[in-house]
Amino acid sequence: MSLHLPTRQIAQSTRVTVGGKPNLQSRYLLPRTQRRNAWFDWGFGSSEKSPVVKKLTKREREEKMATRMFDRTSGDNIFDEEIKEPKQEDPGQDRQKARDASAAGMSIAYSAMKEHTERALDPDPRWRIRYQRKKVMQMVRANGELTKKDRIKLSEKQLLHKSPNLATSYKKLTKLSHQIVGKTLEDAITQMRYSKKKMAKEIKHQLEEARDLAIVSRGMGLGVPNGEVLKVPKNIQTKDGKWLQVQDPTQIYVDESWVNKGPYVTSRYQFHARGRVSMMWKPSTAIAFVLKEEKTRIRQHEERVEKQAKKKPWVHLPNRPVTAQRPYYCW
């Protein structure tokens, strides 16, 4: 429906305002121009798309983006040899790999630009320079000698594993944490397998996951080279005062275990009298433990024995000077 003549004249007179834009009141009186692009929905929510969209699917767009990012390089970088050699052998090999990966549902849209590779390899250059300078100063100050802590890190292995937040309370999970600390990994998993607690199954899963990570990433629990073990089992005393017999020094055990509180999660409403309502909050808790090898307990036992041997004998009345003597009574 067209506007009346007086209204149209008003609309045309208010077309040009300050800055060349109509004000908000008169903007709705002006005629509108419909603009369409390649992604315009012809059916207003229907499944019909423009011809351009029909030709270019999501997989093809990902492949096009991957090819464009792969071919875009500026300057020399450390991956030039790896990038150029396959192209000399077969120029279409990389594109075929991109198509195969895209067909399998994988996205390989990475960039080989010099700026991007430098940012990935060295994200914070100033921090790296400060860290290297600090380490050089420490090495010069120590005259190239390693500290006891550094020697232990080089000779002994350990793994810190943290679980996600579990839907249980802090007190309930603490009991299970105390149950596995100090035991070998196999004994801890056995304890959780036959435990009646609900979270024991989840802790068993976390222990098995930590065991796999320790074996794969740290090389723990693989045994002594050439399959050798201690010919004579060694009896050691733990820090809790218990005596153990160690046959394999690379056996994994749970050295530490602790529990951290997580955020509270709302579960549902709790209705009270007189139309009052309150929220019920469920706690969440996470457990963490440190896995080490038996060689660590052997070293700690030997250090305790050596420290005890160096101690001086206890004397009932030691020969020491008497101080704070006064020639008069204090009352």
KETORZA-474297 format. One record per residue: residue number from 1; residue in three letters; x, y, z of N, C-alpha, C in turn. Coordinates in steps of 0.02 Angstrom, whole numbers, plus 50000, padded with zeros to 5 digits. Example, Ala and Ser with C-alpha at 12.3 -4.5 7.8 and 13.67 -1.06 7.14 Angstrom:
// KETORZA-474297
(site 1 'ala' (50660 49716 50390) (50615 49775 50390) (50660 49835 50390))
(site 2 'ser' (50642 49888 50354) (50684 49947 50357) (50645 50002 50394))
This chain:
// KETORZA-474297
(site 1 'met' (50042 49941 50000) (50000 50000 50000) (50044 50062 50000))
(site 2 'ser' (50031 50107 49953) (50072 50167 49947) (50049 50219 49997))
(site 3 'leu' (50094 50264 50015) (50079 50317 50062) (50042 50374 50027))
(site 4 'his' (50006 50414 50065) (49974 50473 50037) (50026 50525 50019))
(site 5 'leu' (50008 50570 49977) (50056 50620 49952) (50086 50662 50007))
(site 6 'pro' (50048 50689 50054) (50080 50729 50107) (50130 50689 50148))
(site 7 'thr' (50113 50627 50163) (50159 50586 50202) (50222 50571 50163))
(site 8 'arg' (50215 50558 50097) (50274 50545 50056) (50319 50606 50052))
(site 9 'gln' (50289 50666 50048) (50330 50727 50046) (50369 50735 50111))
(site 10 'ile' (50336 50720 50167) (50371 50725 50231) (50429 50677 50234))
(site 11 'ala' (50418 50616 50209) (50470 50565 50210) (50529 50586 50166))
(site 12 'gln' (50514 50616 50106) (50568 50638 50063) (50606 50697 50092))
(site 13 'ser' (50571 50740 50128) (50604 50799 50158) (50648 50779 50216))
(site 14 'thr' (50631 50725 50251) (50671 50704 50308) (50723 50652 50289))
(site 15 'arg' (50733 50641 50223) (50781 50590 50202) (50852 50611 50221))
(site 16 'val' (50870 50673 50210) (50937 50698 50223) (50936 50737 50288))
(site 17 'thr' (50972 50713 50337) (50978 50747 50402) (51051 50756 50416))
(site 18 'val' (51068 50766 50480) (51136 50777 50499) (51176 50713 50487))
(site 19 'gly' (51232 50720 50451) (51274 50662 50435) (51249 50623 50376))
(site 20 'gly' (51195 50644 50343) (51170 50609 50285) (51128 50548 50302))
(site 21 'lys' (51109 50539 50366) (51069 50481 50387) (51002 50504 50414))
(site 22 'pro' (50948 50471 50397) (50883 50490 50423) (50877 50475 50497))
(site 23 'asn' (50835 50512 50532) (50825 50499 50603) (50785 50435 50613))
(site 24 'leu' (50780 50413 50675) (50750 50348 50689) (50676 50348 50674))
(site 25 'gln' (50641 50406 50684) (50569 50407 50673) (50551 50401 50599))
(site 26 'ser' (50592 50436 50557) (50575 50436 50486) (50608 50378 50448))
(site 27 'arg' (50650 50340 50482) (50684 50286 50447) (50636 50232 50424))
(site 28 'tyr' (50583 50221 50462) (50535 50169 50444) (50486 50191 50390))
(site 29 'leu' (50485 50258 50373) (50441 50282 50320) (50473 50278 50252))
(site 30 'leu' (50540 50269 50250) (50573 50267 50185) (50567 50199 50153))
(site 31 'pro' (50570 50195 50088) (50566 50129 50054) (50629 50090 50067))
(site 32 'arg' (50623 50026 50076) (50678 49981 50091) (50699 49941 50029))
(site 33 'thr' (50764 49926 50026) (50791 49887 49970) (50814 49820 49997))
(site 34 'gln' (50789 49766 49969) (50807 49699 49991) (50873 49678 49958))
(site 35 'arg' (50920 49656 50001) (50986 49634 49976) (50994 49560 49988))
(site 36 'arg' (51019 49526 49938) (51028 49454 49943) (51102 49438 49927))
(site 37 'asn' (51128 49388 49962) (51196 49365 49949) (51195 49291 49934))
(site 38 'ala' (51255 49263 49931) (51259 49192 49912) (51230 49146 49965))
(site 39 'trp' (51227 49171 50028) (51203 49129 50082) (51131 49146 50102))
(site 40 'phe' (51096 49181 50057) (51027 49201 50074) (50982 49140 50075))
(site 41 'asp' (50939 49137 50125) (50891 49082 50132) (50830 49098 50091))
(site 42 'trp' (50822 49066 50034) (50768 49081 49988) (50700 49060 50016))
(site 43 'gly' (50700 49011 50057) (50636 48986 50082) (50619 49011 50151))
(site 44 'phe' (50657 49059 50179) (50645 49087 50246) (50639 49031 50298))
(site 45 'gly' (50694 48994 50305) (50694 48939 50353) (50685 48871 50321))
(site 46 'ser' (50671 48869 50257) (50661 48805 50224) (50728 48776 50205))
(site 47 'ser' (50726 48718 50175) (50787 48683 50156) (50816 48707 50090))
(site 48 'glu' (50781 48752 50054) (50805 48776 49990) (50858 48829 50000))
(site 49 'lys' (50915 48820 49968) (50971 48867 49972) (50986 48894 49902))
(site 50 'ser' (51027 48945 49900) (51047 48974 49836) (51090 48924 49797))
(site 51 'pro' (51096 48933 49732) (51137 48887 49692) (51211 48886 49714))
(site 52 'val' (51238 48943 49739) (51307 48945 49760) (51318 48901 49821))
(site 53 'val' (51270 48902 49868) (51276 48861 49928) (51270 48787 49911))
(site 54 'lys' (51228 48772 49864) (51220 48702 49845) (51284 48674 49815))
(site 55 'lys' (51320 48714 49778) (51381 48689 49746) (51438 48683 49796))
(site 56 'leu' (51443 48727 49846) (51499 48729 49893) (51475 48701 49960))
(site 57 'thr' (51491 48639 49974) (51471 48608 50037) (51521 48625 50092))
(site 58 'lys' (51506 48603 50152) (51550 48616 50209) (51617 48582 50201))
(site 59 'arg' (51617 48520 50177) (51679 48484 50168) (51722 48517 50115))
(site 60 'glu' (51692 48540 50062) (51730 48574 50009) (51757 48641 50034))
(site 61 'arg' (51719 48676 50076) (51745 48738 50103) (51805 48726 50148))
(site 62 'glu' (51803 48672 50190) (51860 48656 50232) (51921 48637 50189))
(site 63 'glu' (51909 48600 50136) (51965 48581 50092) (51995 48642 50058))
(site 64 'lys' (51952 48688 50037) (51976 48749 50005) (52016 48792 50053))
(site 65 'met' (51992 48797 50115) (52028 48835 50165) (52094 48803 50182))
(site 66 'ala' (52096 48736 50187) (52159 48701 50202) (52210 48711 50146))
(site 67 'thr' (52186 48707 50083) (52232 48716 50027) (52259 48787 50025))
(site 68 'arg' (52216 48836 50039) (52238 48906 50037) (52288 48921 50093))
(site 69 'met' (52275 48894 50153) (52321 48904 50208) (52387 48867 50197))
(site 70 'phe' (52384 48809 50165) (52445 48770 50152) (52489 48804 50100))
(site 71 'asp' (52459 48833 50049) (52498 48864 49996) (52522 48934 50013))
(site 72 'arg' (52495 48962 50067) (52513 49031 50084) (52575 49031 50129))
(site 73 'thr' (52631 49048 50103) (52693 49053 50142) (52726 49119 50126))
(site 74 'ser' (52758 49149 50176) (52794 49212 50166) (52862 49205 50200))
(site 75 'gly' (52915 49200 50161) (52981 49196 50190) (53000 49124 50205))
(site 76 'asp' (53063 49115 50222) (53089 49049 50239) (53068 49030 50309))
(site 77 'asn' (53056 48967 50321) (53041 48942 50387) (53073 48873 50394))
(site 78 'ile' (53068 48845 50454) (53103 48782 50468) (53070 48722 50435))
(site 79 'phe' (53010 48731 50408) (52974 48676 50377) (52978 48678 50301))
(site 80 'asp' (53023 48719 50273) (53026 48725 50200) (53044 48659 50166))
(site 81 'glu' (53092 48623 50195) (53112 48560 50164) (53056 48508 50166))
(site 82 'glu' (53021 48506 50223) (52966 48458 50228) (52908 48476 50183))
(site 83 'ile' (52900 48541 50168) (52844 48563 50127) (52860 48553 50052))
(site 84 'lys' (52922 48570 50033) (52938 48571 49961) (52956 48502 49934))
(site 85 'glu' (52985 48458 49973) (53005 48393 49948) (52947 48352 49921))
(site 86 'pro' (52892 48345 49958) (52836 48306 49930) (52809 48336 49866))
(site 87 'lys' (52810 48404 49859) (52784 48434 49798) (52827 48418 49737))
(site 88 'gln' (52893 48411 49747) (52935 48394 49692) (52923 48323 49668))
(site 89 'glu' (52907 48278 49715) (52894 48209 49695) (52826 48203 49662))
(site 90 'asp' (52775 48230 49695) (52708 48224 49668) (52669 48287 49688))
(site 91 'pro' (52656 48333 49642) (52622 48395 49662) (52552 48383 49689))
(site 92 'gly' (52517 48332 49667) (52449 48321 49691) (52443 48277 49751))
(site 93 'gln' (52501 48258 49779) (52499 48212 49837) (52470 48247 49898))
(site 94 'asp' (52492 48310 49911) (52467 48346 49969) (52392 48360 49963))
(site 95 'arg' (52371 48378 49903) (52300 48392 49894) (52258 48328 49902))
(site 96 'gln' (52286 48272 49878) (52250 48209 49887) (52244 48191 49960))
(site 97 'lys' (52298 48202 49999) (52296 48190 50071) (52244 48234 50104))
(site 98 'ala' (52241 48296 50081) (52191 48342 50110) (52120 48317 50095))
(site 99 'arg' (52110 48293 50033) (52043 48267 50016) (52026 48205 50057))
(site 100 'asp' (52075 48159 50065) (52063 48099 50103) (52048 48115 50176))
(site 101 'ala' (52086 48161 50204) (52074 48180 50274) (52007 48214 50281))
(site 102 'ser' (51990 48256 50232) (51925 48289 50235) (51868 48239 50228))
(site 103 'ala' (51878 48188 50185) (51827 48137 50177) (51819 48095 50240))
(site 104 'ala' (51873 48087 50278) (51869 48049 50340) (51843 48090 50398))
(site 105 'gly' (51828 48154 50387) (51802 48196 50440) (51855 48231 50480))
(site 106 'met' (51918 48232 50455) (51973 48265 50490) (51983 48334 50461))
(site 107 'ser' (52003 48380 50504) (52017 48448 50483) (52092 48460 50488))
(site 108 'ile' (52125 48477 50432) (52197 48488 50431) (52212 48560 50411))
(site 109 'ala' (52168 48606 50429) (52177 48676 50411) (52230 48707 50455))
(site 110 'tyr' (52294 48696 50438) (52349 48726 50474) (52385 48774 50427))
(site 111 'ser' (52425 48816 50457) (52460 48867 50418) (52535 48856 50422))
(site 112 'ala' (52569 48866 50366) (52641 48860 50362) (52675 48928 50357))
(site 113 'met' (52639 48981 50374) (52669 49048 50371) (52724 49054 50422))
(site 114 'lys' (52773 49096 50406) (52830 49105 50451) (52808 49134 50518))
(site 115 'glu' (52763 49182 50516) (52740 49213 50578) (52703 49162 50622))
(site 116 'his' (52663 49119 50591) (52625 49070 50629) (52670 49017 50660))
(site 117 'thr' (52719 48993 50622) (52764 48943 50649) (52807 48970 50706))
(site 118 'glu' (52830 49032 50698) (52869 49063 50752) (52826 49073 50814))
(site 119 'arg' (52763 49091 50805) (52719 49100 50862) (52705 49035 50897))
(site 120 'ala' (52703 48980 50860) (52690 48915 50891) (52751 48888 50927))
(site 121 'leu' (52810 48898 50898) (52871 48872 50928) (52898 48915 50984))
(site 122 'asp' (52887 48981 50979) (52913 49027 51030) (52859 49079 51044))
(site 123 'pro' (52808 49062 51083) (52753 49109 51093) (52772 49171 51133))
(site 124 'asp' (52820 49165 51179) (52839 49222 51221) (52915 49228 51221))
(site 125 'pro' (52945 49262 51173) (53019 49264 51169) (53051 49298 51229))
(site 126 'arg' (53019 49351 51255) (53049 49386 51311) (53052 49342 51373))
(site 127 'trp' (52999 49304 51385) (53000 49258 51443) (53053 49205 51434))
(site 128 'arg' (53063 49179 51372) (53113 49128 51360) (53184 49155 51373))
(site 129 'ile' (53197 49218 51352) (53262 49248 51363) (53275 49258 51437))
(site 130 'arg' (53225 49281 51473) (53234 49290 51545) (53246 49224 51581))
(site 131 'tyr' (53210 49171 51560) (53218 49106 51591) (53288 49078 51577))
(site 132 'gln' (53311 49083 51514) (53377 49058 51497) (53431 49097 51534))
(site 133 'arg' (53423 49162 51540) (53471 49202 51577) (53473 49182 51651))
(site 134 'lys' (53416 49170 51679) (53413 49149 51749) (53448 49082 51759))
(site 135 'lys' (53437 49034 51714) (53468 48969 51721) (53544 48972 51712))
(site 136 'val' (53567 49015 51666) (53640 49022 51658) (53671 49052 51721))
(site 137 'met' (53637 49101 51750) (53663 49131 51812) (53665 49080 51868))
(site 138 'gln' (53615 49038 51873) (53615 48986 51925) (53671 48935 51914))
(site 139 'met' (53682 48917 51851) (53735 48868 51836) (53804 48897 51851))
(site 140 'val' (53815 48961 51834) (53880 48992 51848) (53890 49000 51923))
(site 141 'arg' (53836 49018 51958) (53841 49026 52030) (53856 48960 52065))
(site 142 'ala' (53830 48905 52039) (53842 48839 52069) (53904 48805 52041))
(site 143 'asn' (53941 48839 51997) (54003 48812 51968) (53990 48747 51930))
(site 144 'gly' (53932 48741 51899) (53916 48683 51858) (53896 48622 51896))
(site 145 'glu' (53889 48626 51961) (53871 48567 52001) (53795 48564 52011))
(site 146 'leu' (53769 48504 52007) (53697 48495 52016) (53680 48490 52090))
(site 147 'thr' (53622 48516 52107) (53599 48510 52176) (53571 48440 52188))
(site 148 'lys' (53558 48426 52251) (53531 48360 52267) (53462 48351 52236))
(site 149 'lys' (53423 48404 52235) (53356 48401 52206) (53360 48386 52131))
(site 150 'asp' (53407 48417 52097) (53414 48405 52024) (53439 48334 52010))
(site 151 'arg' (53485 48309 52051) (53509 48240 52042) (53453 48190 52052))
(site 152 'ile' (53409 48203 52100) (53352 48158 52111) (53305 48159 52052))
(site 153 'lys' (53293 48219 52023) (53249 48223 51965) (53277 48186 51905))
(site 154 'leu' (53343 48186 51898) (53374 48152 51841) (53374 48076 51849))
(site 155 'ser' (53376 48052 51911) (53383 47980 51922) (53317 47946 51939))
(site 156 'glu' (53268 47982 51964) (53204 47952 51984) (53147 47983 51945))
(site 157 'lys' (53094 47943 51935) (53037 47963 51896) (52975 47968 51939))
(site 158 'gln' (52930 48013 51920) (52867 48020 51956) (52815 48049 51909))
(site 159 'leu' (52752 48042 51928) (52696 48067 51887) (52643 48094 51934))
(site 160 'leu' (52620 48155 51919) (52565 48186 51955) (52502 48181 51912))
(site 161 'his' (52451 48150 51939) (52388 48141 51903) (52330 48171 51943))
(site 162 'lys' (52289 48211 51910) (52232 48243 51941) (52169 48223 51904))
(site 163 'ser' (52118 48206 51941) (52055 48185 51912) (52009 48245 51902))
(site 164 'pro' (51960 48240 51859) (51910 48294 51854) (51866 48295 51916))
(site 165 'asn' (51825 48346 51920) (51780 48353 51978) (51729 48296 51979))
(site 166 'leu' (51726 48261 52035) (51680 48205 52045) (51621 48226 52088))
(site 167 'ala' (51563 48198 52074) (51502 48216 52110) (51499 48179 52177))
(site 168 'thr' (51541 48200 52223) (51541 48172 52290) (51567 48224 52338))
(site 169 'ser' (51564 48210 52402) (51584 48259 52453) (51658 48250 52469))
(site 170 'tyr' (51684 48301 52503) (51755 48301 52521) (51770 48247 52573))
(site 171 'lys' (51726 48238 52621) (51738 48189 52674) (51735 48118 52648))
(site 172 'lys' (51690 48103 52603) (51684 48035 52577) (51745 48015 52536))
(site 173 'leu' (51770 48062 52495) (51827 48046 52453) (51892 48044 52492))
(site 174 'thr' (51895 48079 52549) (51956 48078 52589) (51969 48009 52618))
(site 175 'lys' (51916 47973 52636) (51925 47905 52663) (51958 47859 52612))
(site 176 'leu' (51936 47864 52549) (51966 47822 52497) (52037 47844 52480))
(site 177 'ser' (52050 47909 52486) (52117 47934 52474) (52166 47907 52526))
(site 178 'his' (52145 47904 52589) (52188 47876 52641) (52199 47800 52632))
(site 179 'gln' (52152 47768 52597) (52156 47696 52589) (52208 47674 52537))
(site 180 'ile' (52223 47717 52489) (52269 47697 52435) (52339 47724 52444))
(site 181 'val' (52349 47775 52486) (52415 47806 52492) (52464 47757 52525))
(site 182 'gly' (52525 47754 52500) (52577 47710 52526) (52575 47640 52498))
(site 183 'lys' (52524 47620 52461) (52519 47553 52433) (52548 47552 52363))
(site 184 'thr' (52566 47492 52341) (52585 47484 52272) (52525 47495 52227))
(site 185 'leu' (52538 47510 52163) (52483 47527 52118) (52435 47468 52109))
(site 186 'glu' (52461 47407 52106) (52418 47349 52099) (52375 47338 52161))
(site 187 'asp' (52404 47348 52220) (52365 47340 52281) (52312 47394 52287))
(site 188 'ala' (52328 47456 52266) (52278 47510 52269) (52220 47496 52222))
(site 189 'ile' (52235 47471 52162) (52180 47455 52115) (52138 47397 52142))
(site 190 'thr' (52170 47348 52174) (52133 47293 52204) (52087 47317 52260))
(site 191 'gln' (52112 47363 52301) (52071 47390 52355) (52009 47425 52327))
(site 192 'met' (52018 47463 52274) (51961 47499 52245) (51913 47452 52208))
(site 193 'arg' (51940 47397 52183) (51896 47349 52147) (51846 47316 52194))
(site 194 'tyr' (51867 47300 52254) (51824 47264 52300) (51794 47310 52354))
(site 195 'ser' (51802 47375 52346) (51772 47421 52394) (51698 47430 52380))
(site 196 'lys' (51659 47441 52433) (51587 47449 52427) (51567 47522 52415))
(site 197 'lys' (51615 47567 52418) (51599 47638 52409) (51582 47652 52336))
(site 198 'lys' (51539 47702 52326) (51516 47717 52258) (51572 47747 52216))
(site 199 'met' (51614 47791 52246) (51667 47824 52208) (51729 47780 52200))
(site 200 'ala' (51729 47719 52229) (51788 47676 52222) (51798 47655 52149))
(site 201 'lys' (51744 47646 52112) (51750 47628 52042) (51782 47684 52001))
(site 202 'glu' (51765 47747 52018) (51794 47803 51982) (51868 47811 51999))
(site 203 'ile' (51886 47802 52063) (51956 47806 52082) (51997 47750 52050))
(site 204 'lys' (51968 47692 52044) (52001 47637 52009) (52015 47655 51936))
(site 205 'his' (51967 47687 51904) (51977 47710 51835) (52033 47762 51831))
(site 206 'gln' (52036 47808 51879) (52088 47859 51879) (52157 47828 51891))
(site 207 'leu' (52160 47778 51935) (52224 47745 51948) (52249 47708 51886))
(site 208 'glu' (52204 47674 51851) (52223 47640 51790) (52246 47689 51736))
(site 209 'glu' (52212 47746 51731) (52232 47797 51682) (52301 47825 51700))
(site 210 'ala' (52313 47838 51765) (52378 47862 51786) (52433 47810 51774))
(site 211 'arg' (52417 47747 51783) (52466 47693 51770) (52485 47692 51696))
(site 212 'asp' (52436 47698 51652) (52452 47698 51580) (52494 47758 51561))
(site 213 'leu' (52477 47817 51589) (52516 47877 51573) (52587 47871 51600))
(site 214 'ala' (52595 47841 51659) (52662 47834 51688) (52705 47787 51646))
(site 215 'ile' (52675 47734 51620) (52714 47686 51580) (52731 47715 51512))
(site 216 'val' (52683 47749 51480) (52694 47773 51412) (52736 47837 51411))
(site 217 'ser' (52719 47886 51452) (52752 47951 51449) (52816 47955 51490))
(site 218 'arg' (52820 47920 51546) (52878 47925 51589) (52922 47862 51589))
(site 219 'gly' (52899 47808 51561) (52939 47746 51560) (52946 47715 51629))
(site 220 'met' (52894 47721 51671) (52896 47694 51738) (52869 47622 51738))
(site 221 'gly' (52894 47582 51785) (52869 47514 51793) (52889 47466 51738))
(site 222 'leu' (52942 47481 51701) (52964 47437 51646) (53016 47386 51668))
(site 223 'gly' (53037 47388 51731) (53086 47340 51755) (53157 47365 51743))
(site 224 'val' (53204 47331 51775) (53274 47347 51767) (53296 47326 51698))
(site 225 'pro' (53344 47361 51665) (53368 47340 51598) (53390 47267 51598))
(site 226 'asn' (53377 47234 51543) (53393 47162 51532) (53352 47117 51577))
(site 227 'gly' (53297 47142 51604) (53253 47101 51645) (53281 47080 51712))
(site 228 'glu' (53331 47115 51737) (53362 47097 51800) (53321 47125 51858))
(site 229 'val' (53323 47090 51913) (53291 47112 51975) (53341 47102 52032))
(site 230 'leu' (53322 47127 52090) (53367 47120 52147) (53372 47046 52166))
(site 231 'lys' (53434 47020 52168) (53443 46949 52186) (53421 46935 52257))
(site 232 'val' (53436 46981 52301) (53415 46974 52370) (53362 47027 52384))
(site 233 'pro' (53301 47008 52401) (53249 47059 52415) (53272 47105 52471))
(site 234 'lys' (53257 47169 52463) (53280 47219 52511) (53222 47237 52557))
(site 235 'asn' (53234 47235 52621) (53184 47255 52670) (53194 47329 52687))
(site 236 'ile' (53143 47368 52677) (53147 47439 52691) (53090 47459 52737))
(site 237 'gln' (53098 47515 52770) (53047 47542 52814) (53021 47607 52784))
(site 238 'thr' (52956 47612 52777) (52926 47671 52748) (52925 47728 52799))
(site 239 'lys' (52903 47787 52776) (52900 47844 52821) (52844 47837 52872))
(site 240 'asp' (52798 47789 52861) (52745 47775 52909) (52767 47724 52962))
(site 241 'gly' (52827 47696 52954) (52852 47647 53002) (52838 47575 52983))
(site 242 'lys' (52810 47562 52924) (52795 47494 52903) (52855 47465 52865))
(site 243 'trp' (52866 47400 52873) (52921 47365 52839) (52894 47331 52777))
(site 244 'leu' (52932 47339 52722) (52913 47309 52658) (52973 47272 52629))
(site 245 'gln' (52957 47225 52585) (53009 47187 52550) (53004 47203 52476))
(site 246 'val' (53057 47233 52449) (53058 47257 52379) (53100 47209 52337))
(site 247 'gln' (53070 47184 52284) (53104 47140 52236) (53122 47177 52172))
(site 248 'asp' (53075 47219 52148) (53086 47257 52086) (53090 47332 52104))
(site 249 'pro' (53147 47365 52094) (53152 47436 52112) (53112 47482 52067))
(site 250 'thr' (53087 47458 52010) (53048 47500 51965) (52973 47491 51974))
(site 251 'gln' (52952 47456 52026) (52881 47447 52038) (52849 47513 52059))
(site 252 'ile' (52789 47527 52034) (52756 47592 52046) (52715 47586 52110))
(site 253 'tyr' (52715 47639 52149) (52674 47643 52209) (52646 47714 52215))
(site 254 'val' (52594 47721 52256) (52562 47786 52268) (52597 47820 52325))
(site 255 'asp' (52636 47871 52310) (52674 47905 52362) (52632 47956 52400))
(site 256 'glu' (52592 47995 52365) (52550 48046 52397) (52480 48043 52366))
(site 257 'ser' (52432 48064 52406) (52363 48068 52383) (52326 48120 52423))
(site 258 'trp' (52292 48165 52390) (52254 48217 52425) (52190 48233 52385))
(site 259 'val' (52146 48269 52418) (52080 48285 52391) (52070 48360 52392))
(site 260 'asn' (52043 48387 52338) (52029 48458 52332) (51954 48468 52323))
(site 261 'lys' (51928 48522 52352) (51858 48539 52344) (51846 48574 52277))
(site 262 'gly' (51791 48556 52245) (51772 48587 52182) (51711 48632 52192))
(site 263 'pro' (51686 48661 52138) (51628 48705 52144) (51564 48666 52161))
(site 264 'tyr' (51518 48700 52194) (51453 48671 52209) (51407 48679 52149))
(site 265 'val' (51367 48628 52137) (51322 48627 52079) (51250 48624 52104))
(site 266 'thr' (51208 48666 52075) (51137 48666 52095) (51103 48605 52065))
(site 267 'ser' (51063 48571 52106) (51029 48511 52082) (50954 48522 52072))
(site 268 'arg' (50921 48547 52123) (50848 48557 52117) (50825 48603 52173))
(site 269 'tyr' (50762 48620 52169) (50732 48662 52220) (50709 48619 52279))
(site 270 'gln' (50710 48650 52338) (50682 48618 52397) (50628 48664 52425))
(site 271 'phe' (50567 48638 52427) (50509 48678 52447) (50497 48672 52522))
(site 272 'his' (50483 48729 52553) (50470 48733 52624) (50399 48759 52636))
(site 273 'ala' (50383 48764 52699) (50317 48789 52718) (50312 48864 52704))
(site 274 'arg' (50251 48887 52702) (50234 48957 52692) (50261 48984 52626))
(site 275 'gly' (50262 48942 52577) (50281 48963 52510) (50354 48980 52500))
(site 276 'arg' (50398 48954 52543) (50469 48970 52538) (50505 48914 52499))
(site 277 'val' (50556 48935 52464) (50595 48889 52421) (50669 48902 52432))
(site 278 'ser' (50707 48850 52433) (50780 48855 52437) (50812 48808 52386))
(site 279 'met' (50875 48822 52370) (50911 48781 52321) (50951 48727 52356))
(site 280 'met' (50953 48668 52326) (50994 48613 52351) (51059 48612 52310))
(site 281 'trp' (51115 48615 52346) (51181 48619 52314) (51218 48553 52324))
(site 282 'lys' (51243 48526 52269) (51281 48464 52273) (51356 48479 52267))
(site 283 'pro' (51397 48450 52311) (51469 48464 52308) (51503 48425 52253))
(site 284 'ser' (51561 48448 52234) (51605 48412 52188) (51675 48413 52216))
(site 285 'thr' (51710 48357 52205) (51777 48348 52235) (51822 48315 52183))
(site 286 'ala' (51886 48333 52185) (51936 48303 52140) (51991 48272 52182))
(site 287 'ile' (52017 48217 52158) (52071 48182 52192) (52134 48185 52149))
(site 288 'ala' (52191 48190 52181) (52256 48192 52147) (52304 48147 52184))
(site 289 'phe' (52349 48115 52148) (52399 48072 52179) (52463 48073 52138))
(site 290 'val' (52518 48060 52173) (52585 48059 52144) (52609 47986 52142))
(site 291 'leu' (52629 47964 52084) (52655 47896 52075) (52731 47899 52070))
(site 292 'lys' (52765 47856 52107) (52838 47851 52105) (52858 47778 52102))
(site 293 'glu' (52923 47766 52093) (52950 47698 52090) (52981 47679 52157))
(site 294 'glu' (52990 47614 52167) (53015 47590 52231) (53086 47612 52245))
(site 295 'lys' (53124 47630 52194) (53192 47654 52206) (53191 47719 52248))
(site 296 'thr' (53137 47756 52244) (53131 47816 52286) (53125 47797 52359))
(site 297 'arg' (53085 47747 52375) (53079 47725 52445) (53143 47693 52470))
(site 298 'ile' (53178 47659 52426) (53243 47631 52446) (53292 47686 52465))
(site 299 'arg' (53295 47739 52424) (53339 47795 52440) (53319 47829 52505))
(site 300 'gln' (53255 47840 52515) (53232 47873 52576) (53248 47831 52638))
(site 301 'his' (53241 47764 52631) (53258 47720 52688) (53333 47724 52703))
(site 302 'glu' (53374 47722 52652) (53447 47726 52663) (53467 47793 52693))
(site 303 'glu' (53435 47847 52673) (53450 47912 52702) (53430 47915 52775))
(site 304 'arg' (53374 47886 52793) (53353 47885 52863) (53401 47844 52906))
(site 305 'val' (53422 47787 52879) (53470 47745 52917) (53537 47781 52926))
(site 306 'glu' (53560 47814 52873) (53623 47851 52878) (53618 47910 52926))
(site 307 'lys' (53563 47944 52926) (53553 48000 52972) (53550 47976 53044))
(site 308 'gln' (53518 47919 53055) (53515 47892 53123) (53584 47870 53147))
(site 309 'ala' (53625 47843 53101) (53692 47822 53121) (53738 47880 53137))
(site 310 'lys' (53726 47937 53107) (53768 47996 53119) (53749 48033 53183))
(site 311 'lys' (53693 48017 53211) (53671 48053 53271) (53716 48035 53331))
(site 312 'lys' (53728 48082 53374) (53768 48071 53433) (53727 48033 53485))
(site 313 'pro' (53759 47995 53528) (53722 47957 53578) (53687 48004 53627))
(site 314 'trp' (53630 47983 53650) (53591 48024 53696) (53621 48019 53766))
(site 315 'val' (53628 48076 53798) (53656 48081 53865) (53603 48107 53912))
(site 316 'his' (53597 48073 53970) (53545 48092 54017) (53557 48162 54045))
(site 317 'leu' (53620 48176 54066) (53638 48242 54092) (53695 48270 54050))
(site 318 'pro' (53679 48305 53997) (53732 48330 53954) (53772 48384 53989))
(site 319 'asn' (53834 48391 53968) (53879 48441 53997) (53869 48507 53960))
(site 320 'arg' (53823 48547 53985) (53810 48611 53955) (53809 48665 54009))
(site 321 'pro' (53824 48726 53992) (53826 48779 54043) (53757 48795 54069))
(site 322 'val' (53753 48811 54133) (53691 48829 54165) (53684 48904 54161))
(site 323 'thr' (53627 48927 54136) (53615 48999 54125) (53557 49021 54168))
(site 324 'ala' (53546 49087 54168) (53490 49119 54203) (53491 49104 54278))
(site 325 'gln' (53551 49107 54308) (53557 49097 54380) (53556 49165 54416))
(site 326 'arg' (53518 49170 54468) (53513 49232 54506) (53532 49219 54579))
(site 327 'pro' (53563 49268 54611) (53584 49258 54682) (53528 49270 54732))
(site 328 'tyr' (53467 49276 54708) (53413 49289 54754) (53351 49252 54729))
(site 329 'tyr' (53303 49245 54775) (53241 49210 54758) (53196 49254 54715))
(site 330 'cys' (53152 49220 54677) (53108 49256 54630) (53040 49270 54660))
(site 331 'trp' (53028 49244 54722) (52962 49260 54747) (52961 49325 54784))
